[in-house]
Amino acid sequence: MKSSAELTAEARTRAIAKSVSIDGVNTNYWVYPATTGDTSNAETLVLVHGYRGDHHGLESFAGGLTDFNIIAPDLPGFGTSDPLQVEHSLDSYALWFKSFLEALSVEKPLVVGHSFGTLVVSATEAKLSLFSKIVLVNPVAGGRIVGISKFLFEFVKFYYWVAHVVPEVIGNRMTKTFLLVDSMSAYTTKSKDKTLRKWIKQQHRSHFNSFANSQVVWEAYLASTENVVTPFVKQIHKPVLLIAAELDEITPVSAVYEFAETMDNAQVYEIKGCGHLVHYEAAQEAIDVINKFLSK
C-alpha cells in the first residue's frame, strides 16, 4: 500500500500545467494523463479541492487513479487561479464550474469533490446535471457542532471577518499566519503517525496560503460554512459514492448516513480511524473504493 506522500509524488511526475480564460478570468488547471488500463479510451475525471486548498490537495488521488485522464483546477481565488469578478458564493462557483467544463469541451465527466468541493459538485449537478458518476469525500452535511468544535468555528468566522474589514495588507497577514494554518492542520489531522502528521503539516503550510486576498477567504468561508449538500443531493439521480470518515468533526458520519437515505442512487463507505483529511490520511483506501465504484 502506497503512502499519500508517494502517491502525490507520482502524480507530480505526470502533471501538465494548463490555463483557460473563463469570462475574462484566468483559471489554472493540471492534467494527469492515464497511464494504466485502456489509455486510448480513458474516461475524464475531474477533481475539485476543498476550502483554502488548491489542486495539490487531491494529488494523492491523481497518483492512484491512473486509469483516468484527470483534470484538477485551482478554484477561482485559490492556488494560482484569479479570483472571480463577483462574490465567491456557492452559486458563483457552480456557474464557473459549468463554464470551465464547457471551455475544455468536457461532457459528462466523472467527478470527485472533497469538503467544500462536494458543495461545488453537488450544487452544479443539482442545477445542471453535468456528470456521469459522482464521488463526494467528506461531504459537507452539517450536523450539530458542540464543545471545542463550536468554539473554534465561531472564532475562525470572527477572525476571517476581521481580516476582511481591516486594510488588505493586514488582512492578508492575518489569514496567512502559520499559527492559523498549523492550528487547522492539527485540529483536522487524527492520525498518530508522526511522519504522516509532519507531512500533512508541510502540505498545509505549502498550499493553504495560496489565495488571492482576505476578501476571497471570507467570501468562500461563508460559502463553505453556510451551505450543506443536503438540499442538493435530493435532486441528484446519478450514481453517487459518499466517503465518510469515522472521526470527522466537521461532517459527522451519522449526518452522511442520514442524508444518503434521501437519495435514490447512493452508497456510503466509512473509513475508520480517520477525520476530515481522507485524501491525506487514508488516500490509498479511498482510491481503492473510488476505482471500484467508477469502474462498474
C-alpha positions as CSV (number, residue, x, y, z in Angstrom):
1,M,0.0,0.0,0.0
2,K,1.4,3.3,-1.1
3,S,1.6,6.3,1.3
4,S,-0.1,9.6,0.4
5,A,3.3,11.2,0.0
6,E,4.3,8.5,-2.5
7,L,1.0,8.9,-4.4
8,T,1.4,12.6,-4.5
9,A,5.0,12.4,-5.8
10,E,3.9,10.0,-8.5
11,A,1.1,12.3,-9.6
12,R,3.5,15.3,-10.0
13,T,5.7,13.4,-12.4
14,R,3.0,13.3,-15.0
15,A,1.2,16.7,-14.2
16,I,0.8,19.0,-17.2
17,A,0.0,22.7,-16.3
18,K,-2.6,24.5,-18.4
19,S,-4.8,27.5,-18.2
20,V,-8.1,28.8,-19.6
21,S,-9.9,32.1,-19.5
22,I,-13.5,31.9,-18.1
23,D,-15.4,35.2,-18.7
24,G,-12.1,37.1,-18.7
25,V,-10.8,35.4,-15.5
26,N,-7.9,33.0,-15.7
27,T,-8.3,29.5,-14.3
28,N,-5.2,27.3,-13.9
29,Y,-5.6,23.6,-14.0
30,W,-3.5,20.5,-14.2
31,V,-3.9,17.4,-16.4
32,Y,-2.7,13.9,-15.3
33,P,-2.9,11.6,-18.3
34,A,-4.0,8.0,-17.7
35,T,-1.1,5.5,-17.6
36,T,-2.9,2.2,-16.9
37,G,-5.9,0.4,-18.4
38,D,-7.1,1.3,-21.9
39,T,-5.4,4.7,-22.1
40,S,-6.7,5.4,-25.6
41,N,-10.3,5.3,-24.3
42,A,-9.7,6.6,-20.8
43,E,-12.6,8.5,-19.2
44,T,-12.2,12.0,-17.9
45,L,-12.2,12.5,-14.2
46,V,-12.3,16.0,-12.6
47,L,-11.0,16.6,-9.1
48,V,-12.5,19.5,-7.0
49,H,-10.5,20.5,-4.0
50,G,-11.6,21.9,-0.6
51,Y,-11.6,25.3,1.1
52,R,-8.3,27.2,1.3
53,G,-6.6,24.4,-0.6
54,D,-5.7,24.1,-4.3
55,H,-5.2,21.3,-6.7
56,H,-2.3,19.9,-4.8
57,G,-4.6,18.7,-2.0
58,L,-6.0,15.9,-4.2
59,E,-2.8,14.9,-6.0
60,S,-2.7,11.8,-3.9
61,F,-5.9,10.7,-5.7
62,A,-4.4,11.7,-9.1
63,G,-1.4,9.5,-8.2
64,G,-3.6,6.4,-7.6
65,L,-6.5,6.9,-10.1
66,T,-4.3,6.1,-13.1
67,D,-7.0,4.6,-15.3
68,F,-8.4,8.0,-15.9
69,N,-7.4,11.2,-17.6
70,I,-7.6,13.6,-14.7
71,I,-8.3,17.3,-14.7
72,A,-7.7,19.3,-11.4
73,P,-8.3,23.0,-11.4
74,D,-7.4,25.6,-8.8
75,L,-10.8,27.0,-7.8
76,P,-11.1,30.7,-8.6
77,G,-9.3,32.9,-6.0
78,F,-7.2,30.0,-4.7
79,G,-3.9,28.5,-5.8
80,T,-2.8,30.4,-8.8
81,S,-6.3,31.0,-10.3
82,D,-7.6,34.5,-10.5
83,P,-10.5,35.5,-8.3
84,L,-14.0,35.9,-9.7
85,Q,-15.3,39.3,-10.6
86,V,-18.3,38.6,-8.5
87,E,-18.9,37.4,-4.9
88,H,-17.3,34.0,-4.3
89,S,-20.6,32.4,-3.4
90,L,-21.6,28.8,-4.0
91,D,-23.8,29.8,-6.9
92,S,-20.9,31.6,-8.5
93,Y,-18.6,28.6,-8.1
94,A,-21.3,26.4,-9.7
95,L,-21.6,28.7,-12.7
96,W,-17.9,28.9,-13.0
97,F,-17.6,25.1,-12.9
98,K,-20.1,24.8,-15.7
99,S,-18.2,27.3,-17.8
100,F,-14.9,25.6,-17.0
101,L,-16.1,22.3,-18.4
102,E,-17.6,23.9,-21.4
103,A,-14.4,25.7,-22.2
104,L,-12.5,22.4,-22.1
105,S,-15.2,20.7,-24.1
106,V,-15.6,18.1,-21.4
107,E,-19.0,16.3,-21.4
108,K,-20.4,14.1,-18.7
109,P,-17.2,13.6,-16.8
110,L,-16.7,11.6,-13.7
111,V,-16.1,13.9,-10.7
112,V,-14.6,13.7,-7.2
113,G,-15.1,16.5,-4.7
114,H,-13.6,16.9,-1.3
115,S,-15.2,19.0,1.5
116,F,-16.1,22.4,0.0
117,G,-15.6,20.7,-3.3
118,T,-18.5,18.4,-2.5
119,L,-20.7,21.6,-2.3
120,V,-19.5,22.9,-5.6
121,V,-20.1,19.5,-7.3
122,S,-23.5,18.9,-5.7
123,A,-24.8,22.4,-6.4
124,T,-23.6,22.1,-10.0
125,E,-25.1,18.7,-10.6
126,A,-28.4,19.5,-8.9
127,K,-28.9,22.6,-11.1
128,L,-27.3,21.4,-14.4
129,S,-26.9,17.6,-14.4
130,L,-23.5,17.6,-15.9
131,F,-21.8,14.5,-14.6
132,S,-22.0,10.7,-15.1
133,K,-20.8,9.5,-11.7
134,I,-20.1,11.4,-8.6
135,V,-17.8,10.8,-5.6
136,L,-18.2,13.1,-2.5
137,V,-15.3,12.7,0.0
138,N,-16.0,14.2,3.5
139,P,-19.3,15.7,2.2
140,V,-20.4,18.9,4.0
141,A,-23.6,17.5,5.5
142,G,-23.9,19.7,8.6
143,G,-24.9,18.3,11.9
144,R,-24.8,19.7,15.4
145,I,-21.5,21.3,16.4
146,V,-20.7,21.3,20.1
147,G,-17.9,21.9,22.6
148,I,-14.5,22.9,21.3
149,S,-15.5,22.5,17.7
150,K,-18.3,25.1,18.1
151,F,-15.9,27.5,19.8
152,L,-13.3,27.1,17.0
153,F,-16.0,27.5,14.3
154,E,-17.1,30.8,15.8
155,F,-13.6,32.0,16.5
156,V,-12.4,31.3,12.9
157,K,-15.5,33.0,11.5
158,F,-14.9,36.2,13.6
159,Y,-11.2,36.1,12.7
160,Y,-11.9,35.9,9.0
161,W,-14.5,38.7,9.3
162,V,-11.9,41.0,11.0
163,A,-9.3,40.1,8.4
164,H,-11.5,41.2,5.5
165,V,-12.6,44.5,7.0
166,V,-9.1,45.8,8.1
167,P,-6.7,47.2,5.4
168,E,-5.8,44.4,2.9
169,V,-2.1,44.2,3.8
170,I,-3.0,43.5,7.4
171,G,-5.9,41.1,6.5
172,N,-3.6,39.1,4.2
173,R,-1.0,38.8,7.0
174,M,-3.7,37.7,9.4
175,T,-5.0,34.9,7.1
176,K,-1.6,33.7,6.1
177,T,-0.1,33.3,9.6
178,F,1.4,29.8,10.1
179,L,-0.2,29.8,13.6
180,L,-3.6,29.7,12.0
181,V,-2.6,27.2,9.3
182,D,-0.9,24.9,11.8
183,S,-3.9,25.0,14.2
184,M,-6.2,24.0,11.4
185,S,-3.8,21.2,10.4
186,A,-3.6,19.9,14.0
187,Y,-7.3,20.0,14.5
188,T,-8.3,18.1,11.3
189,T,-5.5,15.5,11.5
190,K,-6.4,12.4,13.5
191,S,-3.6,10.1,12.7
192,K,-1.0,9.4,15.5
193,D,1.7,8.7,12.9
194,K,4.3,11.4,13.5
195,T,5.8,11.1,10.0
196,L,2.3,11.5,8.4
197,R,1.4,14.4,10.7
198,K,4.6,16.2,9.8
199,W,3.9,15.7,6.1
200,I,0.3,16.9,6.3
201,K,1.5,20.0,8.2
202,Q,4.0,20.7,5.5
203,Q,1.4,20.3,2.8
204,H,-0.9,22.8,4.5
205,R,2.0,25.2,5.0
206,S,2.8,25.0,1.4
207,H,-0.6,25.3,-0.1
208,F,-3.1,26.7,2.4
209,N,-1.8,30.2,1.9
210,S,-2.2,30.3,-1.8
211,F,-5.2,32.6,-2.3
212,A,-5.9,36.0,-3.9
213,N,-6.7,38.0,-0.8
214,S,-8.5,38.1,2.5
215,Q,-11.8,39.1,0.8
216,V,-11.8,35.8,-1.1
217,V,-11.0,33.9,2.1
218,W,-14.0,35.5,3.8
219,E,-16.5,35.1,0.9
220,A,-15.5,31.5,0.3
221,Y,-15.6,30.7,4.0
222,L,-19.2,31.8,4.1
223,A,-20.0,29.7,1.0
224,S,-18.4,26.7,2.7
225,T,-20.0,27.0,6.1
226,E,-23.4,28.4,5.3
227,N,-24.3,25.7,2.8
228,V,-24.7,21.9,3.1
229,V,-25.1,19.2,0.4
230,T,-28.4,18.0,1.8
231,P,-30.8,20.2,-0.3
232,F,-28.8,19.4,-3.5
233,V,-28.4,15.6,-3.2
234,K,-32.1,15.1,-3.2
235,Q,-32.1,16.4,-6.8
236,I,-29.2,14.2,-7.9
237,H,-30.1,10.9,-9.6
238,K,-26.7,9.8,-10.9
239,P,-24.7,7.1,-9.1
240,V,-23.1,8.7,-6.1
241,L,-20.4,7.3,-3.7
242,L,-20.2,9.0,-0.3
243,I,-16.9,8.6,1.5
244,A,-17.3,9.4,5.2
245,A,-14.8,9.3,8.0
246,E,-15.4,8.0,11.5
247,L,-13.6,10.8,13.3
248,D,-14.7,13.7,11.1
249,E,-15.8,16.5,13.4
250,I,-16.7,18.8,10.5
251,T,-19.1,16.3,8.9
252,P,-20.3,13.6,11.4
253,V,-20.7,10.2,9.9
254,S,-24.3,10.0,11.2
255,A,-25.2,13.0,9.1
256,V,-23.9,11.4,5.9
257,Y,-25.9,8.2,6.5
258,E,-29.0,10.3,7.2
259,F,-29.0,12.3,4.0
260,A,-27.9,9.2,2.0
261,E,-31.2,7.7,2.8
262,T,-33.0,10.5,1.0
263,M,-31.1,9.7,-2.2
264,D,-32.2,7.1,-4.8
265,N,-28.7,6.0,-6.1
266,A,-26.1,6.5,-3.4
267,Q,-23.9,4.3,-1.3
268,V,-21.8,5.1,1.7
269,Y,-18.3,3.9,2.5
270,E,-17.0,4.7,6.0
271,I,-13.2,5.0,6.7
272,K,-12.3,4.1,10.3
273,G,-9.9,6.0,12.4
274,C,-9.8,8.9,10.0
275,G,-11.0,12.5,10.1
276,H,-11.7,15.3,7.6
277,L,-8.4,14.7,5.7
278,V,-9.2,11.4,3.9
279,H,-7.1,12.5,0.9
280,Y,-4.1,12.7,3.2
281,E,-4.7,10.1,6.0
282,A,-6.4,7.3,4.0
283,A,-5.7,8.1,0.4
284,Q,-5.0,4.5,-0.8
285,E,-8.1,3.1,0.9
286,A,-10.2,5.8,-0.7
287,I,-8.6,5.3,-4.1
288,D,-9.4,1.6,-4.0
289,V,-13.0,2.3,-3.2
290,I,-13.3,5.0,-5.9
291,N,-11.7,2.8,-8.5
292,K,-14.2,0.1,-7.8
293,F,-17.1,2.4,-7.9
294,L,-16.1,4.2,-11.1
295,S,-15.2,1.0,-12.9
296,K,-18.7,-0.6,-12.6
